[in-house]
Amino acid sequence: MELSVLNIKGEDTGRKVTLSDAVFGLEPNEHAMYLDVKQYLANQRQGTHKSKERNEVAGSTKKIKKQKGTGGARAGSLKAPLFVGGGRVFGPRPRNYSFKLNKKLKNVARLSALSLLARDNKVALVEAINLDTPKTKDFIAILNNIQATGKTLIVTSGVNQNVVLSSRNIPKVKVSTASDINTYDLLNTEKLVLVEDSVNVLENLFSAK
């Protein structure tokens, strides 16, 4: 697959870059992507939910009424779940939602997501994004020039502090390095913008695995 290289003004530089079929031309594996996204979302959960059970709520354990003759059900404690203020039955407890996935499967998922974006023509290639100072207004102008107006994921070869600072206040825009991309972010974007030197990083990263 060939992509034209654009500059930050949105103009065609006249150069083309061929994307590797080993990274951008595979048949997407939907189940691998599902598992990787499921793990990503599970890892975001804090798991600190907690409700009090009957042994944890405050209240007397004295028998509240006699056993027989009241015409009602037997009751021994106000902490019982059927009373207001009583403990909860099988309530949530703190737990860890994370689970392990095979590294090869995670790589297949990322490659599948990249290939899916390439197949749907949602990938753009930019020569370089250089900002002298962090400025959101200038960064928005660049996005408009390359027609990245919806959910956008920008992939750089390394950490570019000015780009990160300029983009962090823009809704639906995320900047990531090539080594830190994940399946969730790739599938949750409408346009993938690759800075030119990040292509080699991606291809080297996945060809080595």
SULJO-V196883 format. One record per pair of residues at least 4 apart in sequence whose C-alpha atoms are under 6 Angstrom apart, sorted by sequence separation. I is the first residue (numbers start at 1). GAP is how many residues later the second one is. D is the distance in Angstrom with one decimal. If there is no record, write none. Layout:
# SULJO-V196883
i:I gap:GAP d:D
i:I gap:GAP d:D
This chain:
# SULJO-V196883
i:6 gap:4 d:5.6
i:7 gap:4 d:5.6
i:20 gap:4 d:5.9
i:21 gap:4 d:4.0
i:52 gap:4 d:5.5
i:108 gap:4 d:6.0
i:118 gap:4 d:5.9
i:144 gap:4 d:5.9
i:162 gap:4 d:6.0
i:184 gap:4 d:6.0
i:200 gap:4 d:6.0
i:201 gap:4 d:5.9
i:203 gap:4 d:5.8
i:6 gap:5 d:5.4
i:81 gap:5 d:4.7
i:117 gap:5 d:5.2
i:118 gap:5 d:5.7
i:143 gap:5 d:5.0
i:6 gap:6 d:4.7
i:80 gap:6 d:5.2
i:81 gap:6 d:4.9
i:6 gap:7 d:5.6
i:67 gap:7 d:5.7
i:79 gap:7 d:4.2
i:81 gap:7 d:5.5
i:5 gap:8 d:5.8
i:79 gap:8 d:5.7
i:5 gap:10 d:5.6
i:4 gap:11 d:6.0
i:5 gap:11 d:5.7
i:4 gap:12 d:4.4
i:3 gap:13 d:5.4
i:63 gap:13 d:4.4
i:3 gap:14 d:5.4
i:63 gap:14 d:5.6
i:2 gap:15 d:5.5
i:2 gap:16 d:4.3
i:61 gap:16 d:4.9
i:1 gap:17 d:5.5
i:1 gap:18 d:5.3
i:158 gap:19 d:5.4
i:157 gap:20 d:5.5
i:151 gap:21 d:4.7
i:152 gap:21 d:4.9
i:153 gap:21 d:5.0
i:154 gap:21 d:4.7
i:155 gap:21 d:5.0
i:156 gap:21 d:4.8
i:157 gap:21 d:5.5
i:151 gap:22 d:5.9
i:153 gap:22 d:5.9
i:155 gap:22 d:5.3
i:156 gap:22 d:5.9
i:155 gap:23 d:5.7
i:178 gap:24 d:5.8
i:54 gap:25 d:5.2
i:134 gap:28 d:4.6
i:133 gap:29 d:6.0
i:57 gap:30 d:5.9
i:136 gap:30 d:4.4
i:134 gap:31 d:5.7
i:135 gap:31 d:5.0
i:134 gap:32 d:4.9
i:54 gap:33 d:3.8
i:53 gap:34 d:4.1
i:52 gap:35 d:5.6
i:53 gap:35 d:4.8
i:152 gap:37 d:5.4
i:151 gap:38 d:4.9
i:152 gap:38 d:5.9
i:151 gap:39 d:5.0
i:152 gap:39 d:4.9
i:153 gap:39 d:5.0
i:154 gap:39 d:4.7
i:155 gap:39 d:5.0
i:156 gap:39 d:5.4
i:51 gap:40 d:5.6
i:157 gap:40 d:5.9
i:51 gap:41 d:5.9
i:157 gap:41 d:4.1
i:50 gap:42 d:5.1
i:156 gap:42 d:5.3
i:50 gap:43 d:4.7
i:49 gap:44 d:5.9
i:50 gap:44 d:6.0
i:49 gap:45 d:5.5
i:48 gap:46 d:4.8
i:47 gap:47 d:5.3
i:47 gap:48 d:5.1
i:47 gap:49 d:5.7
i:42 gap:55 d:5.5
i:43 gap:55 d:5.0
i:42 gap:56 d:5.5
i:128 gap:67 d:5.6
i:123 gap:68 d:6.0
i:125 gap:68 d:5.8
i:127 gap:68 d:6.0
i:122 gap:69 d:4.9
i:123 gap:69 d:4.7
i:124 gap:69 d:4.8
i:125 gap:69 d:4.9
i:126 gap:69 d:4.9
i:127 gap:69 d:5.2
i:123 gap:70 d:5.9
i:125 gap:70 d:5.9
i:126 gap:70 d:5.7
i:110 gap:73 d:5.1
i:33 gap:76 d:4.5
i:32 gap:77 d:4.9
i:29 gap:83 d:5.8
i:28 gap:84 d:4.1
i:23 gap:88 d:5.6
i:26 gap:89 d:5.7
i:24 gap:90 d:5.6
i:25 gap:90 d:5.2
i:24 gap:91 d:4.1
i:7 gap:119 d:5.6
i:5 gap:120 d:5.2
i:6 gap:120 d:4.7
i:7 gap:120 d:5.2
i:5 gap:121 d:5.5
i:6 gap:121 d:5.7
i:5 gap:122 d:5.8
i:8 gap:134 d:5.5
i:10 gap:135 d:4.6
i:9 gap:136 d:5.4
i:10 gap:136 d:4.6
i:37 gap:147 d:5.2
